[in-house]
Amino acid sequence: MTTPVPSGAPVFSGSGSDVSRRLDGLTNAVTAARGRIDDEILAPAEMLSERATERLTLSGEHTIVALAGATGSGKSSLFNSLTDLELAGVGVRRPTTSWALACAWGPDGAQGLLEWMGIPARHQVSRMSMLDRSAEDTKLDGLVLLDLPDHDSTEVSHHVEMDRLVTHADLLVWVLDPQKYADAAIHDRYIRPMASYSDVTLVVLNQIDRIPFEQRDRALADVRRILADEGLPDVPVIGVSATRGDGVDDLKRELAARIRAKSSAKARLTSDIAAAAAVIEQVGGSSEAPGISEAARRTLDDALVDSAGVPQIVEAIESSTRRRAALATGWPVLRWLGRGGDESSDELALGGDLSPCLLYSSPCPRDCRW
């Protein structure tokens, strides 16, 4: 049963001014693009908007960490080592990882996250009943740890479950082994395409005890080189032996620091939103809508005035007004002689259908004879 969130309590510190604002912007972009961009392109962003909204309403005190890797990489052994549990002890027996298994440290809010991710109750383990002997800097309170299906499984359903849960994880831990740490299957399908998620990515080189001690640093450096070539130069790489315990405390310290910072969920959502927005931007463009400058507006106004013949009318009215003024104030003889001719439209050279009074509303406000 989902633990209710107290009304008015901030679920994620600062989310109202950061993640939520970005999410609102993505939602508005999808709405504005509807009917202009193909629905197939908008569908992932729309689904992300719904998923992110749900994540923001669930526990902000927990960090979802997913262990992902190939068959034989030792994910399940690492899961056991981090939880101090044996999977057989909770009734789950599997030679390979077929379905996700979850272990939650702390019950408050975690149940809602597990239901949201669709983890069956039989695949959920609570860490609260266990005596935690960890040091303070390796305590994992607030962790929801997932052991994902093998990415290279021959079962299609395993791929579907893996891909689905990868989108729900706040922090991704890619578990590699010494024999296949450069395997193109995991690098080309997952790690390289998710280079923009480097802030929420860790890489573990498991089974490091199989590498001679003097060659371990070289192997870790080679993994870092591969990641740098794929656009993830800053991702931490930790050497671990899940069976012997080498490096496990180092991994716990890294996870504990991320959990205490409570930033992984926000960072993951921010990366998701940025990636979805980039797709829409690539298709729809990012240029501002063209407008009309003030100079262009004046040029357009002048052209419309010219096309309407306004300057000619003004010039004709000016000439007519001067002539009428001369007739009214000049020498009486010349004034009498100048009264000949038509003072209407012929005088203005505008044609019989036009007169200066057309500049006014009808009837003429001056009540003149035009």
C-alpha positions in Angstrom: 0.0 0.0 0.0 1.4 3.4 -1.0 2.4 5.6 1.9 0.6 8.9 1.6 2.6 12.0 1.3 1.8 14.7 3.9 -0.2 17.5 2.4 2.0 20.6 1.7 5.2 18.8 2.6 8.0 19.1 -0.1 8.8 15.6 -1.4 12.0 16.7 -3.1 13.8 19.7 -1.6 13.9 22.4 -4.2 11.9 20.4 -6.8 9.3 23.2 -7.0 11.9 25.6 -8.5 13.9 23.1 -10.5 12.7 19.7 -11.5 9.0 20.6 -11.4 9.6 23.7 -13.5 11.5 21.7 -16.1 8.7 19.1 -16.1 6.1 21.8 -16.6 8.1 23.2 -19.5 8.3 19.7 -21.1 4.5 19.2 -20.7 3.8 22.6 -22.2 6.2 21.8 -25.1 4.3 18.5 -25.8 1.0 20.3 -25.7 2.2 23.0 -28.1 3.7 20.5 -30.5 0.6 18.4 -30.7 -0.6 18.3 -34.3 2.6 19.8 -35.5 5.0 17.0 -34.7 4.3 13.3 -35.2 2.7 11.6 -32.2 5.4 8.8 -32.3 8.0 11.4 -31.5 6.0 13.0 -28.8 4.9 9.8 -27.1 8.1 9.2 -25.2 8.1 12.7 -23.8 4.5 12.3 -22.8 5.1 9.0 -21.0 8.1 10.6 -19.3 6.0 13.5 -18.1 3.6 11.0 -16.5 6.3 8.9 -15.0 8.2 11.9 -13.6 5.1 13.3 -12.1 4.5 10.0 -10.3 8.1 9.8 -9.1 7.9 13.3 -7.6 4.9 12.4 -5.6 6.5 9.3 -4.1 9.2 9.1 -1.5 12.0 11.6 -1.8 13.8 9.9 1.1 14.7 6.8 -1.0 17.1 6.3 -3.8 16.4 3.6 -6.4 19.7 2.0 -7.4 19.7 -0.7 -10.2 22.4 -3.3 -10.7 22.6 -4.1 -14.4 25.0 -6.3 -16.3 25.5 -9.5 -18.3 25.1 -13.1 -17.4 28.0 -14.2 -15.3 29.0 -10.6 -14.3 28.1 -11.4 -10.6 25.3 -9.0 -10.2 23.4 -11.3 -7.8 26.5 -12.0 -5.8 27.1 -8.2 -5.5 23.4 -7.8 -4.5 24.0 -10.4 -1.7 27.1 -8.7 -0.6 25.5 -5.3 -0.4 22.4 -6.6 1.4 24.2 -9.2 3.7 21.5 -11.6 2.4 21.5 -14.9 0.5 18.8 -15.0 -2.1 18.2 -18.7 -1.3 17.4 -17.6 2.3 14.3 -15.7 1.1 13.1 -18.4 -1.2 14.3 -17.1 -4.5 16.3 -19.6 -6.4 17.6 -18.8 -9.9 20.9 -19.7 -11.7 20.6 -16.5 -13.7 18.7 -13.3 -13.1 15.3 -13.8 -14.7 13.1 -11.2 -12.9 14.1 -8.2 -10.8 14.6 -8.6 -7.1 14.3 -5.6 -4.8 15.7 -4.9 -1.3 14.6 -1.8 0.6 16.3 -0.2 3.5 13.6 1.5 5.5 9.8 0.8 5.1 8.4 4.3 5.1 7.7 5.2 1.5 9.6 2.3 0.0 6.5 0.2 -0.5 5.0 2.9 -2.7 8.1 3.0 -4.9 8.1 -0.8 -5.2 4.4 -0.9 -6.3 5.1 2.0 -8.7 7.9 0.0 -10.3 5.7 -3.1 -10.5 8.0 -5.4 -8.4 5.9 -8.4 -7.2 5.6 -8.9 -3.5 7.4 -12.2 -3.7 10.5 -10.4 -5.2 10.6 -7.8 -2.4 13.0 -8.0 0.6 13.0 -5.7 3.6 16.4 -4.9 5.2 14.8 -3.5 8.4 14.7 -6.9 10.2 18.5 -7.4 9.8 21.1 -6.3 12.2 23.1 -3.7 10.4 26.8 -3.9 11.3 27.9 -1.3 8.7 30.0 1.7 9.7 28.4 5.1 9.7 29.8 6.0 6.3 28.6 2.8 4.7 25.1 2.7 6.0 22.6 2.4 3.2 19.4 3.7 4.9 17.0 4.9 2.3 18.3 2.6 -0.5 16.0 0.6 -2.8 18.4 -1.8 -4.5 17.3 -3.7 -7.7 18.9 -6.7 -9.2 17.9 -6.5 -12.8 17.5 -9.3 -15.4 20.6 -10.0 -17.5 20.8 -7.7 -20.5 22.1 -10.5 -22.7 19.5 -13.0 -21.8 18.0 -15.0 -24.7 14.5 -14.5 -23.2 12.7 -11.5 -24.7 10.7 -11.0 -21.5 14.0 -10.4 -19.6 15.0 -7.7 -22.1 11.6 -6.0 -21.7 11.9 -6.1 -17.9 15.4 -4.8 -18.0 14.6 -1.9 -20.3 11.5 -1.0 -18.3 13.2 -0.8 -14.9 16.3 1.1 -16.2 13.9 4.0 -16.9 12.7 3.9 -13.2 16.1 3.8 -11.5 17.5 7.0 -9.9 21.1 5.6 -10.1 22.4 3.0 -12.5 25.3 0.7 -11.5 26.7 -1.2 -14.5 28.4 -4.4 -13.4 31.2 -5.6 -15.7 33.5 -8.6 -15.4 37.1 -8.9 -16.4 36.4 -11.2 -19.4 33.7 -9.0 -21.0 34.1 -5.5 -19.7 34.5 -4.2 -23.2 31.6 -6.2 -24.6 29.8 -4.2 -27.3 26.4 -5.6 -26.3 26.2 -3.5 -23.1 28.3 -0.6 -24.3 26.5 -0.1 -27.7 22.9 -0.7 -26.4 23.0 0.9 -23.0 26.1 2.7 -21.7 27.0 4.8 -24.8 23.4 5.9 -25.6 23.1 7.0 -22.0 26.2 9.2 -21.9 24.1 12.1 -20.9 23.2 10.3 -17.7 26.8 10.2 -16.4 25.8 12.1 -13.2 23.6 9.1 -12.2 25.9 6.3 -13.4 28.5 4.1 -11.6 30.6 1.3 -13.1 31.7 -1.6 -11.1 34.4 -4.0 -12.4 33.4 -7.1 -10.4 35.5 -10.3 -9.9 38.6 -8.2 -9.7 40.1 -11.0 -7.6 40.5 -12.9 -10.9 43.0 -10.3 -12.1 46.6 -10.4 -10.8 47.1 -7.7 -8.2 49.7 -5.9 -10.2 47.4 -5.7 -13.3 44.3 -4.4 -11.5 45.1 -0.7 -11.9 45.7 -1.2 -15.6 42.4 -3.0 -16.0 40.5 -0.2 -14.2 42.3 2.4 -16.3 41.3 0.6 -19.4 37.6 0.6 -18.3 37.9 4.4 -17.7 39.4 4.9 -21.1 36.5 3.0 -22.8 34.0 5.1 -20.9 35.8 8.3 -21.8 35.7 7.4 -25.5 31.9 6.9 -25.0 31.4 10.3 -23.5 31.5 9.3 -19.8 34.9 10.5 -18.6 33.8 11.4 -15.1 31.9 8.2 -14.2 33.4 6.5 -11.1 34.8 3.1 -11.7 35.2 0.8 -8.7 36.9 -2.5 -8.6 35.0 -5.1 -6.5 35.1 -8.8 -5.6 31.6 -9.6 -4.4 32.6 -13.0 -3.2 35.7 -12.0 -1.3 34.5 -8.5 -0.3 37.3 -6.5 -1.9 36.1 -3.0 -2.7 32.5 -3.6 -1.4 32.9 -1.0 1.3 34.2 1.5 -1.3 31.0 0.9 -3.3 28.9 1.2 -0.2 30.5 4.6 0.6 29.8 5.8 -2.8 26.1 4.7 -2.6 25.8 6.1 0.9 27.0 9.5 -0.2 24.5 9.6 -3.1 21.7 8.5 -0.8 22.5 11.2 1.8 22.7 13.9 -0.8 19.2 12.9 -2.0 20.1 14.2 -5.4 20.1 11.1 -7.6 16.4 11.1 -8.2 16.4 14.8 -9.2 19.5 14.4 -11.4 17.9 11.4 -13.2 14.7 13.2 -13.8 16.6 16.3 -15.0 18.6 14.2 -17.5 15.4 12.4 -18.7 13.7 15.8 -19.3 16.7 17.3 -21.1 17.0 14.2 -23.4 13.2 14.3 -24.2 13.4 18.1 -24.8 16.4 17.7 -27.1 14.4 15.3 -29.3 11.5 17.7 -29.7 14.0 20.6 -30.3 15.8 18.7 -33.0 12.5 18.0 -34.8 10.7 21.3 -34.2 13.7 23.7 -34.1 14.7 26.1 -31.4 14.7 29.5 -33.3 12.5 32.3 -32.0 9.4 33.1 -34.0 10.3 35.8 -36.5 8.8 39.2 -35.8 8.6 42.6 -37.5 11.2 45.2 -36.5 10.2 48.8 -36.0 12.1 49.9 -39.1 10.4 47.2 -41.1 7.0 48.2 -39.7 7.6 51.8 -40.7 8.7 50.8 -44.2 5.5 48.7 -44.5 3.3 51.6 -43.3 4.9 53.9 -45.8 4.4 51.5 -48.7 0.7 51.0 -47.8 0.3 54.8 -47.7 1.9 55.2 -51.1 -0.2 52.4 -52.6 -3.4 54.1 -51.4 -2.4 57.3 -53.1 -2.4 59.3 -49.8 0.6 61.6 -50.8 -1.1 62.6 -54.0 -4.3 63.4 -52.2 -2.5 65.5 -49.6 -0.6 67.3 -52.3 -3.8 68.0 -54.2 -5.6 69.3 -51.1 -2.6 71.5 -50.3 -2.6 73.0 -53.8 -6.4 73.5 -53.7 -6.3 75.1 -50.3 -3.6 77.6 -51.4 -5.6 78.5 -54.5 -8.8 79.1 -52.5 -6.9 81.2 -50.0 -5.5 83.3 -52.8 -9.0 83.8 -54.2 -10.3 84.8 -50.8 -7.6 87.3 -50.0 -6.3 88.5 -53.4 -7.0 91.7 -55.5 -10.8 91.8 -56.2 -10.4 91.9 -60.0 -8.0 88.9 -60.1 -10.2 87.2 -57.5 -13.2 87.6 -59.8 -11.3 86.4 -62.8 -10.0 83.3 -61.0 -13.4 82.0 -60.0 -13.9 80.4 -63.4 -13.7 76.6 -63.7 -14.7 73.7 -61.5 -13.4 73.7 -57.9 -14.3 70.1 -57.3 -12.4 67.0 -58.2 -11.2 68.5 -61.6 -9.4 71.2 -59.6 -7.6 68.4 -57.6 -6.9 66.3 -60.7 -8.4 63.2 -58.8 -11.0 62.2 -61.3 -14.8 62.5 -61.0 -15.1 59.7 -58.4 -12.7 61.1 -55.9 -12.6 64.3 -53.8 -10.7 65.5 -50.7 -13.8 64.8 -48.7 -13.2 61.1 -49.1 -10.5 61.6 -46.4 -13.3 62.2 -44.0 -16.3 60.1 -43.0 -19.5 60.9 -44.9 -21.1 63.4 -44.7 -18.2 65.9 -44.8 -17.6 67.3 -41.3 -17.0 70.7 -42.8 -20.3 70.6 -44.7 -18.5 71.9 -47.8 -20.0 71.6 -51.3 -17.9 68.6 -52.1 
